[in-house]
Amino acid sequence: MRYNSSYLLRRIGFALVTFFAAITLNFVLPRVVGGDPADYLASSRGLGSPETIKALKVQFGLDNPSLLYQYKQYLWQLLHGNLGISYVNYPTPVLEIVMKALPWTLGIVLTATFLSYLLGWLIGVKGAWKAGSAFDNTTLFGSFFLNSIPYFWVAIVIILIFSLKLGWFPMGRAMAAQHDIFTPWGKTKDILHHAILPVTTLMLASIAGHILVLRNNLMRVLSEDYMLLAKAKGVSVRRRKYMYGARNALLPSFTGLMNSLGHVIGGALTAEIVFSYPGVGMLTLNAVLNHDFPLIQGIFLCIAVSVIFFNLLADLIYPLIDPRVALE
């Protein structure tokens, strides 16, 4: 299938408008919180003189109370690829701080996302194919149960069982205190060992929805005329199950997968707080508590770019995998 120019221009134009709106909201929302970061920074470092506070306001562009002036300065810095200087981590650039935290979040969230979709799809296909069986009823009950409870509660229960009770895994953080003295292979094992519980929590928090969505999609597909025709023609069960049934049932879930990938950067806020994991979620919490405007804006800008990019990518890929979609 070929794209027409009007379709591409509309999709890209919509993404750009959404990006501009996200930038504007990204500027406004942190300032609604209130508080003066220059006062906070000066007092927290024992530099609370009026001269110091004034100098910090000038350096951070807060000397002019006009939001329009600050907005222009914000856009100008973005055009030059500068996300600003963190108030709390002064004088470290925001981009450097975010890039240090990003790999930790991507590691656990990407792993949990792909595992939850893979297991959810497999369980959903088997449950729909054997609707009403003990396996289907058990997975449905488990899915509804997991869907009804907050995943921070799941994280706490997992910590209580596997960390406090059994002692199999650490209670939190991304590495042991003696991590630096380990061999390269020892460091890798240490990081993986600390990541197991956060990944398990995130996977359990999302797998139920994938199971239910795919099961319902496949149940609908199984009632289609072409599935009955394939059965009448003697097509093998395996081919009908995966090539005709699951393949078409997976198409609506593709958008959900791309949307999940778009939220990967900011998708582990609660889990990172519970496990004290040094990712973007924990960074966001500290930035909000400390009124660190540049850091808050830098984090949410990265999240906005990720969401918009993957939604645009889904719009461009979906017509290629489903020819029934009209490019109008």
Secondary structure by P-SEA (a helix, b strand, c coil): ccccaaaaaaaaaaaaaaaaaaaaaaacccccccccaaaaaaaaaccccaaaaaaaaaaaccccccaaaaaaaaaaaaaacccccccccccccaaaaaaaaaaaaaaaaaaaaaaaaaaaaaaaaaaaaacccaaaaaaaaaaaaaaaccaaaaaaaaaacccccccccccccccccccccccaaaaaaaaaaaaaaaaaaaaaacaaaaaaaaaaaaaaaaacaaaaaaaaacccccccccccccccccccaaaaaaaaaaacccccaaaaaaaccccaaaaaaaaaaacaaaaaaaaaaaaaaaaaaaaaaaaaaccccccccccc
